[in-house]
Amino acid sequence: MSAGFKGSVNFTEQEMSEHRGALPGVMRETSACLNQHLQRQQSFYRRWGISPYYGSASRFSQMTTQERQQELASLGLPISLLSEMRPTSCIRLTVECMGHAFKKAGQGATWLKLKTYAEANDMDGSAFTRWFAPSRFGKFSTGILIFDESNLG
């Protein structure tokens, strides 16, 4: 472990082997989930000119509900849109999709280890990438998911 990260994650050879086998499905499911979020984002934006997602650390997320409603109204948008919007970040959307994909692939225990570690490190994306490195499970890392093109068929 390098300095700056809290805790550690350890995997058995069996867990790593099972993950290698499940990886193509995990990648497909994660990608499909992220694409659903992208489609929602694009559709919402085309209709309203704003995103349904706002940064969890943004000025908008720091506002009260009434202030958010006023902000939407000042843009000429219905305040009811607020019920369709949510605070998030790119890492949180990715984590949500990865969790879904890992569980669907029967990798729930592995996911729990990774998520617990990431949460202990403030959901910092670099906490994930420490475990998704080329030497761990695949040929190279996308920064979040291990990507071994030979397994995608």
ZIGI-V140037 format. One record per pair of residues at least 12 apart in sequence whose C-alpha atoms are under 7 Angstrom apart, sorted by the first residue. I is the first residue (numbers start at 1). J is the second residue. Records with the same first field share a line. If there is no record, write none. Layout:
BEGIN
I=J  J
END
This chain:
BEGIN
5=121
6=120  121
7=117
8=117
9=113  114  117
16=137
20=137
22=105
24=151  152
25=105
26=101  102  105
29=101
30=97  98  101
33=97
34=94  97
52=84  85  86
53=85  86  87  88
54=86  87  88
55=87  88  89
56=87  88  89
61=87
69=82
91=125
99=111
128=144
129=143  144
132=144  145  146
END
